[in-house]
Amino acid sequence: MALRFEILGRFNRARASQLTLPHFVCQTPLFMPVGTQGTIKGLMTSQLEEIGCQIILGNTYHLALRPTSEVIDELGGLHKFMNWTRALLTDSGGFQMVSLLHLADITEKGVTFQSPVDGKPMLLTPEESIEIQNRIGADIIMALDDVVRTTITGPRIEEAMYRTLRWIDRCIAAHKRPNEQNLFGIVQGGLDPVLRDICVKGLVDRNLPGDICVKGLVDRNLPGYAIGGLAGGEDKDSFWRVVAQCTAALPEDKPRYVMGVGYPLDIVVCSALGADMYDCVYPTRTARFGTALVPEGVLKLKHRTMADDTRPIDPTCTCMVCKNYTRAYIHCLVTKDAMGSQLLSYHNLYYMMKLSRDLHSAIIEGQFPEFVRSFLQKMFPKGDVPEWVCNAMEVAGIDISLCCAPFSSSQD
Amino acid sequence: MKFGVKAWSKGRARAGVIQLIGEMEIETPALVLSTRKGLPFFISPDLFPSLPSPDSHFLHVSPLHFLEGLTPKTISNIGGLHQMLGLHEFGFAAVPRDSIVCLPDCDSTNKTGASFETPCGRLLIKPVEYMKMISSMNPNLWVTLADEVPAWVSEKRNKTSVDRTLRWLDDCIALNSIGGAVLGAIVGGSSVEERRRCAQEVAKRNVSGYWIGGFGLGESMEERSTLLNTVTDNLPEQKPRKICGLELPEEVLQGIASGVDLFHSTYIYHLTIGGFALTFPLDRTVGNVSTPQLSDIGSDGTKINLKATVYRKDTSPIVDGCSCYTCQNHTKAYINHLLNVHEMLAQTLLEIHNTHHYLGFFRVIRESIKDGKFEEFWEQFIGNRREHIFAASLTA
């Protein structure tokens, strides 16, 4: 195991921790921006450091295509290649394959697909996914899982869950750098609590017997766990319940990573339920479409009402974009000039990093419920907090009745 | 604005100092950087401190860029360019033509206004409208509205362009309500007589400096020097001369040799979007032609094409010893990858390096003028480049 996870503060299920990785000491809860092809679109590593990014994601599928994991390895690993000195996480490549390639087929061997380069059939096995990720060299690597959309029902989900468990064993066996890279297992099982439970237990029980112990593995448990298969269009009510169930069942002393999440509201809820790490393309992607993240929700800079609005995007934000630019100016840039995309991405990531820091310090300072209430009041000033959030907060043990009541005092 | 000539070469080239903002002095000949709506194309403002200062603090803005979404009223409400862009320590020169997307369209220009091709389509800009834009932007320097024509127009059309440009100059000055320094526009196409006439007339007006228009629109390099000399010989020494349309190093040197002080060049932009990085040597020592290596396949000795596969695993910086952010932090291999996967960061890194490098070129030129060795530098530079390109063509 190549990480240390130390819980520094709690509120019910929520926890704030210090996560020590080979390249960086991180504080959770944290959001990880997605740098798909070895870069966060349009932003430099120095800017990411300034904003406070701790871990960024690289997509194995994209990097294996270009420039290839062999080239990255030859040039000293992804950290050196992109000159990012903090932490990196790579995914297994499986999700992109399933979502980007329309002729992907999943068998026990692995994921077969048509190479986007020359159309030839190719196979991504658990072993190969780990090999590629070993070459890329990220601090955290993900096991290849059998990903199934939560909108699918039927026996396929059960099949995928059991296969994920068999594949984790193959991943563990194939992992050549356990002292430098942390292999996270992914809990699958769709929206079925029974299946999820089986999966969690299976992953947790991977205390490998000594005769399968991979040479170099210091600790036989997995260093961390991810909750996968969500953030794919399922209803919010199912979404939070799966997260709640998994966080309840996963070990306390290991980090929990909810993949593909996402919206600031979702991150606050999941943190209340006991998750620690998140990733999503949303903040940077929505920036490229001209949408800014603000405490009230979103601000669509493309809208013509922005054309003469001389206020900053968010008067409470201290980023260089909000300190220097008006909505009107950003409006004339967005979707037309690269600079618009860059400035909004900068602001949106700044917002997400601040959210991460605020979650961490609120928990540590014993102010977490107040933070959650304040967050919800800004986002739902009329008190119309969605029911799923109310239900989730009840399970999380956080009283948000002041935010939800139709005649709440927050309206004064 | 304050300007003064401090050193002369043996010919018309001169080195000077221009003061636009407070105490900040920018040495001339200077490069005025291209912008889109006031900001660089890819370098966000928090990265500006990494560029040479104060060299990088002189920016070109086209008022026409803002027609795409920002009214003069809103710009005024925000407080003008400096406030709007958060660039208070920067000098802005407002010129309608940006040589990239805002181009003079002489066929549609008429007696009421100058026509430009812009991202919003073809627009006719009249002096009244133009001055509204200028007054809302409140730049440090601005150019009067000109009727620029390419080299191949008829004599009659060329003469008309001079008459119009002079009339609009007077109109703009009369409509002027802000304090910025005015650069009187001088046109005249490829006619020496018209160039002389226009220059003499503009020299009589109460302007702070001169903007030499109509170049980079089809004239040959051979005829250019004569035309430029005709203009500058008829202008007072102690006022600055700015020009658009002279982009490449060779053209810039030509302009400097004729006594031009400020250059708006889009060379950096075109290099950047093409995936090129400047590599020509910036020292003044003689004999800079290195033996072309096989690894120079992506290069012609003056710049490299980072899309070339030869850079796929090249872990060296673009230029060894270059102190720009890109060369200090990133490798050719990484930029090659970014270009291959169409990532915007490639352009950001390239614009930083190319800006740094081209500003370095201007600095070296200024030093040679101050040392009284400009003519030698010019000759040697051209000679070297011819040899590089010749040598590169041998290995191709």
HADDOCK unambig.tbl for C-alpha pairs under 7 A between the chains (distance, minus, plus):
assign (segid A and resid 41 and name CA) (segid B and resid 343 and name CA) 6.54 0.50 0.50
assign (segid A and resid 41 and name CA) (segid B and resid 344 and name CA) 6.36 0.50 0.50
assign (segid A and resid 41 and name CA) (segid B and resid 345 and name CA) 6.61 0.50 0.50
assign (segid A and resid 42 and name CA) (segid B and resid 344 and name CA) 5.06 0.50 0.50
assign (segid A and resid 42 and name CA) (segid B and resid 345 and name CA) 4.62 0.50 0.50
assign (segid A and resid 43 and name CA) (segid B and resid 345 and name CA) 6.44 0.50 0.50
assign (segid A and resid 67 and name CA) (segid B and resid 337 and name CA) 6.20 0.50 0.50
assign (segid A and resid 81 and name CA) (segid B and resid 334 and name CA) 6.25 0.50 0.50
assign (segid A and resid 82 and name CA) (segid B and resid 334 and name CA) 6.51 0.50 0.50
assign (segid A and resid 83 and name CA) (segid B and resid 329 and name CA) 6.76 0.50 0.50
assign (segid A and resid 83 and name CA) (segid B and resid 330 and name CA) 6.77 0.50 0.50
assign (segid A and resid 307 and name CA) (segid B and resid 69 and name CA) 6.46 0.50 0.50
assign (segid A and resid 307 and name CA) (segid B and resid 70 and name CA) 6.38 0.50 0.50
assign (segid A and resid 308 and name CA) (segid B and resid 74 and name CA) 5.55 0.50 0.50
assign (segid A and resid 310 and name CA) (segid B and resid 78 and name CA) 6.05 0.50 0.50
assign (segid A and resid 324 and name CA) (segid B and resid 85 and name CA) 6.86 0.50 0.50
assign (segid A and resid 324 and name CA) (segid B and resid 86 and name CA) 4.95 0.50 0.50
assign (segid A and resid 325 and name CA) (segid B and resid 84 and name CA) 6.32 0.50 0.50
assign (segid A and resid 325 and name CA) (segid B and resid 85 and name CA) 6.55 0.50 0.50
assign (segid A and resid 325 and name CA) (segid B and resid 86 and name CA) 6.79 0.50 0.50
assign (segid A and resid 332 and name CA) (segid B and resid 68 and name CA) 6.59 0.50 0.50
assign (segid A and resid 332 and name CA) (segid B and resid 69 and name CA) 4.85 0.50 0.50
assign (segid A and resid 332 and name CA) (segid B and resid 70 and name CA) 6.28 0.50 0.50
assign (segid A and resid 338 and name CA) (segid B and resid 41 and name CA) 6.81 0.50 0.50
assign (segid A and resid 338 and name CA) (segid B and resid 42 and name CA) 6.43 0.50 0.50
assign (segid A and resid 339 and name CA) (segid B and resid 41 and name CA) 6.30 0.50 0.50
assign (segid A and resid 339 and name CA) (segid B and resid 42 and name CA) 5.82 0.50 0.50
assign (segid A and resid 339 and name CA) (segid B and resid 44 and name CA) 6.77 0.50 0.50
